Amino acid sequence: MERKFFSSEHEMFRDTVRSFVETEMAPFHADWEKQQRVPREVWLNAGRAGMLCCDIPQSYGGLGADWLYNVVVIEELAKAGMSGPGFMVHSEMVAPYILAWGSEELKQSWLPRMVTGEAIGAVAMTEPNAGSDLKAIRTRAVRDGDDYVINGQKTYISNGQNCDFALVACKTDPEAGAKGVSIVLSPADTPGFERGRNLEKIGLKAQDTSELFFADMRVPVANRLGNEGGGFSMLMTKLAQERLTQAIRSICVCEAAIQWTVDYTAERKAFGHTIADFQNTQFVLAQLSAETTALRVFTDWCIESHLKGELSPVDAAKVKLLVTDLHNKVVNECLQFFGGYGYMTEYPIARAFIDARIARIAGGAAEVMKQIIGRDLFAGRR
């Protein structure tokens, strides 16, 4: 399918990224899974290749490219099964918040180093008792002169072990509900910033995911993004992009898994025939291919809408809901054709299967996506 929004320059960059993935990532990913983190040198090499924060303006050290360059990076990592590097959190969540709401001093201090991979960013929102319901967070930031004193804990934080700083969602006014949430950029070398366990997960094993603890952590008020109490609205503003990136990754995994299965079944023999000769194989893969093509079209429409600044939260919820559901369906049904080999993590389909489950949770659970869509359907009826 021709994807007309990509230019020849985008495709040249894609070749660069694909080569980087093949030489600098794929041969080592299994080792990273055992280590449960990606070495910092990989981040620095990715920075030198121009793969981090591609759309950050040149005035802050970036390429000044359009967001499609970010899309190319997401797609190439997803197609190759490179689930370890937390580039998506770094480039698609952390950097946009700083660019949109950080002070000039924060932008100049952190964005150039994010582009080079010298500084790795994380977003610290989720807590043991607050996931999708961000208003329920308990991490507290108390103003003391020109500082905030922050106490609390976070969990399931991607890049938590590697990060040089985290954007910490905290309550600056516990009585104000959503309007009492602020976001404070907190360097990891600040006294009181402590990393907990590198959490054991069923998938994404090469990606460091951590608990974070804050004990009387003193951070300058100048490190706050935007206005005090404006954190919740900031998060809502950027969630559409986050959800779209989840869909972009998932649709690429769907396409890759189908191709892996076509290649495998065309060669693997049973009962005197290739597995591809059986009608069941062809029918199952035909159905998955048709559904994937349909949702590729929808995903690309959402990409175009986002480039125009027109992607609505509802459409972002729809594409995230549908594509991540399909993602899980595709890897499950494709794995079946691999038989026992599909249960071995040395096979890409097995790793794709165990990595897939988080897609229906991260960036907002499937049930939250349905709530957003449902509220829109009945808007004005109540």
C-alpha positions in Angstrom: 0.0 0.0 0.0 1.4 3.4 -1.0 1.7 5.7 1.9 1.8 9.1 0.2 2.6 11.2 3.2 6.1 9.8 3.4 8.6 11.6 1.1 11.8 10.3 -0.4 13.7 11.9 2.5 11.6 10.0 5.0 12.4 6.8 3.2 16.1 7.5 3.1 16.0 8.1 6.9 14.0 4.8 7.2 17.0 3.0 5.5 19.3 4.6 8.0 17.1 3.5 11.0 16.7 0.0 9.6 20.4 -0.4 9.2 21.0 0.8 12.7 18.4 -1.7 14.1 19.9 -4.5 12.1 23.5 -3.8 13.3 23.3 -2.1 16.6 20.1 -3.6 18.2 18.9 -6.9 16.8 22.1 -8.9 17.5 22.1 -7.8 21.2 18.4 -7.6 22.1 18.3 -11.1 23.7 21.2 -10.1 26.0 19.4 -6.9 27.0 16.4 -9.0 27.9 18.5 -11.0 30.3 20.0 -7.8 31.7 16.5 -6.2 31.9 17.8 -2.9 30.5 19.3 -1.4 27.4 22.9 -0.1 27.8 23.3 3.7 27.8 25.8 3.4 24.9 22.9 2.3 22.7 21.1 5.6 23.5 24.2 7.6 22.6 24.6 5.7 19.3 20.9 6.3 18.5 21.4 10.0 19.3 24.3 10.1 16.9 22.1 8.4 14.2 19.5 11.1 14.7 16.9 8.7 16.0 15.9 10.5 19.2 13.5 13.4 19.4 13.7 14.0 15.6 11.1 16.8 15.7 12.8 18.9 18.3 13.7 22.3 16.7 17.3 22.9 15.7 17.5 25.7 18.3 17.4 23.0 21.0 19.8 20.6 19.2 17.2 18.6 17.2 16.9 17.9 13.5 13.9 20.3 13.3 12.2 17.5 11.3 8.5 16.8 11.0 6.9 14.2 13.2 6.9 11.6 10.4 10.6 11.1 11.2 9.5 10.0 14.7 7.0 7.7 13.1 9.7 6.1 11.0 11.7 5.3 14.2 8.7 3.8 15.9 7.8 1.7 12.9 11.2 0.2 12.3 11.8 -0.7 15.9 8.3 -2.3 16.0 8.7 -4.3 12.8 12.0 -5.7 14.1 10.6 -6.6 17.5 12.9 -4.2 19.3 10.7 -3.6 22.4 13.6 -2.9 24.8 14.7 0.7 24.0 12.4 3.2 25.7 12.8 5.7 22.9 9.0 6.1 22.5 8.6 7.4 26.0 11.6 9.6 25.7 10.8 11.1 22.3 7.0 11.0 22.2 6.0 11.7 25.8 8.8 13.5 27.7 10.3 15.8 25.1 6.9 17.1 23.9 5.9 18.2 27.4 9.2 20.0 27.9 9.0 21.7 24.5 5.4 22.8 25.0 5.4 23.9 28.7 9.0 24.0 30.0 10.7 27.3 30.6 13.4 28.4 28.2 16.0 27.5 30.8 14.6 23.9 31.1 14.4 23.6 27.3 18.0 24.7 26.8 19.2 22.5 29.7 17.5 19.2 28.8 16.4 19.0 25.2 19.8 19.1 23.5 21.0 16.3 25.8 17.8 14.3 25.1 18.5 14.6 21.4 22.0 13.2 21.8 21.0 10.5 24.3 23.1 11.9 27.0 20.0 12.5 29.1 17.2 9.9 29.3 13.8 11.0 30.3 10.9 9.3 32.1 7.3 10.2 33.0 6.4 9.4 36.6 2.6 9.3 36.7 1.4 5.9 37.8 1.2 5.1 41.5 0.3 1.9 43.4 -3.2 3.2 44.0 -3.6 5.4 40.9 -3.3 4.3 37.3 -5.8 5.5 34.8 -7.4 7.7 37.5 -4.7 10.3 37.6 -6.7 12.6 39.9 -6.2 10.0 42.7 -2.4 10.4 42.9 -1.0 10.9 46.4 2.6 12.1 45.6 2.7 15.6 47.3 4.6 18.7 46.4 4.6 21.3 49.1 5.9 24.8 48.3 8.7 26.0 50.5 10.1 29.3 49.3 11.5 28.8 45.8 11.4 25.0 46.1 8.9 22.2 46.1 9.4 19.5 48.7 8.2 16.3 47.1 7.2 13.1 48.9 5.6 10.0 47.4 6.1 7.0 45.2 5.6 5.9 41.6 5.5 2.5 40.0 5.6 0.9 36.5 7.9 3.8 35.3 9.4 3.1 31.9 13.1 4.1 31.7 13.0 4.2 35.5 16.5 2.6 36.0 18.2 4.5 33.2 16.5 7.9 33.5 18.5 11.1 34.3 15.3 12.9 35.2 11.6 12.2 35.5 8.5 14.4 34.9 6.8 13.8 38.2 3.0 14.2 38.4 2.2 15.4 41.9 -0.5 17.1 44.0 0.3 20.8 44.7 -3.3 21.3 46.0 -4.8 18.0 47.3 -8.3 19.7 47.7 -8.5 20.8 44.1 -8.9 17.4 42.4 -7.7 17.4 38.8 -6.8 21.1 39.1 -4.4 20.3 41.9 -2.1 18.3 39.8 1.3 19.7 38.6 4.2 18.3 36.7 7.7 19.0 38.1 10.9 18.0 36.2 13.0 16.2 38.8 16.6 15.3 38.1 17.6 11.8 39.2 20.6 13.0 41.1 18.5 15.1 43.5 18.8 14.1 47.1 15.6 12.1 48.0 15.2 10.7 44.5 15.5 6.9 44.9 15.1 4.1 42.5 13.3 1.0 43.6 13.3 -2.4 41.9 13.7 -3.0 38.3 10.4 -4.8 38.0 9.9 -8.3 36.7 7.4 -8.3 33.8 5.9 -10.9 31.6 7.0 -9.0 28.5 9.1 -6.0 27.4 11.9 -7.7 29.3 14.7 -5.6 27.9 12.9 -2.3 29.0 13.7 -1.1 32.4 10.5 -0.5 34.4 10.9 0.7 37.9 9.5 1.9 41.2 10.5 5.4 42.1 10.5 6.9 45.6 10.7 10.6 46.7 11.6 11.4 50.2 11.8 15.1 51.0 13.1 15.7 47.5 13.7 19.4 47.1 13.2 20.6 43.5 13.1 24.3 42.3 9.7 25.7 41.5 11.3 26.8 38.3 11.3 23.1 37.2 7.5 23.0 37.1 6.1 22.7 33.6 3.4 25.3 32.9 1.2 26.8 35.6 0.7 25.3 39.1 -2.3 23.0 38.9 -2.1 22.7 35.1 -0.6 19.3 35.0 -3.8 17.3 34.4 -4.8 19.5 31.3 -1.3 19.1 29.9 -1.5 15.3 30.2 -4.9 15.3 28.5 -3.6 17.5 25.7 -0.7 15.1 24.8 -2.6 11.8 25.4 -3.9 11.7 21.8 -0.4 11.6 20.4 0.6 8.9 23.0 -2.3 6.7 22.0 -1.6 7.1 18.3 2.0 6.1 18.8 0.8 2.9 20.6 -1.4 2.2 17.6 1.4 2.8 15.2 3.6 0.3 17.0 0.8 -2.3 17.2 -0.2 -2.1 13.5 3.5 -2.7 12.6 3.7 -5.7 14.8 0.5 -7.1 13.1 2.1 -6.7 9.7 5.4 -8.2 10.8 3.8 -11.2 12.5 1.7 -12.0 9.5 4.7 -11.9 7.3 6.8 -14.1 9.7 3.9 -16.6 9.6 3.6 -16.6 5.8 7.3 -17.3 5.5 7.3 -20.0 8.1 4.2 -21.9 6.9 5.4 -21.7 3.3 8.5 -23.8 4.3 7.3 -25.9 7.2 5.9 -29.3 6.2 3.3 -31.6 7.9 1.6 -34.7 6.4 3.3 -34.3 3.1 2.3 -30.7 2.5 3.5 -27.3 3.6 1.4 -25.8 6.4 0.5 -23.0 3.9 -1.2 -25.6 1.7 -3.9 -26.2 4.2 -7.1 -24.2 3.8 -7.3 -23.3 7.4 -3.9 -21.6 7.2 -4.9 -19.6 4.2 -8.3 -18.6 5.7 -6.9 -17.5 9.1 -4.1 -15.5 7.6 -6.4 -14.0 5.0 -8.8 -12.8 7.7 -5.9 -11.3 9.7 -4.4 -9.7 6.7 -7.7 -8.1 5.7 -8.3 -6.7 9.2 -4.8 -5.4 9.4 -5.1 -3.6 6.1 -8.3 -2.0 7.2 -6.8 -0.8 10.4 -3.6 0.3 8.6 -5.8 2.7 6.6 -7.4 4.0 9.8 -4.0 4.4 11.5 -2.6 6.3 8.6 -5.6 8.5 8.5 -5.0 9.3 12.2 -1.4 10.1 11.4 -2.4 12.5 8.7 -5.0 14.1 11.1 -2.4 14.5 13.8 0.0 16.2 11.4 -2.7 18.7 10.6 -3.4 19.2 14.3 -6.8 17.7 13.9 -6.7 14.3 15.7 -9.4 14.3 18.3 -9.2 12.4 21.6 -12.1 10.3 20.6 -10.4 9.2 17.3 -7.2 8.5 19.2 -9.1 6.3 21.6 -10.7 4.5 18.7 -7.5 3.7 16.9 -5.7 2.7 20.1 -8.6 0.4 21.1 -9.0 -1.3 17.8 -5.4 -1.7 16.8 -4.1 -3.0 20.1 -7.0 -5.5 20.2 -6.0 -6.7 16.8 -2.4 -6.7 17.8 -3.2 -9.3 20.5 -5.4 -11.3 18.2 -2.8 -11.5 15.4 0.1 -12.6 17.5 -2.1 -15.2 19.3 -3.4 -16.7 16.1 -0.1 -16.6 14.2 1.8 -18.2 17.1 -0.4 -21.3 16.7 1.0 -22.0 13.3 4.5 -22.3 14.7 3.6 -25.1 17.0 6.2 -25.8 19.7 8.6 -23.4 18.1 6.1 -20.6 18.8 6.6 -21.2 22.5 10.4 -20.7 22.3 11.5 -17.1 22.9 14.3 -17.4 20.4 11.5 -17.0 17.8 10.3 -13.4 17.1 6.6 -14.6 17.2 7.0 -15.8 20.8 8.6 -12.5 21.9 5.9 -10.6 20.1 3.2 -12.6 21.9 4.5 -11.9 25.4 5.2 -8.2 24.6 1.7 -7.7 23.1 -0.4 -7.8 26.3 0.8 -4.4 27.6 -0.6 -2.7 24.5 -4.1 -2.9 25.8 -3.0 -1.3 29.1 -0.3 1.3 28.4 -1.5 4.7 27.4 -4.9 4.0 28.8 -6.6 0.7 29.3 -9.0 -0.6 26.6 -11.9 0.0 29.0 -10.9 3.6 29.4 -10.9 4.0 25.6 -14.4 2.6 25.5 -15.5 5.1 28.2 -14.2 8.0 26.1 -15.9 6.8 23.0 -19.1 6.0 24.8 -19.3 9.5 26.4 -18.8 11.0 23.0 -21.6 8.9 21.5 -24.1 10.0 24.2 -22.9 13.6 24.6 -25.9 15.9 24.9 -28.3 13.1 25.7 -28.0 13.3 29.4 
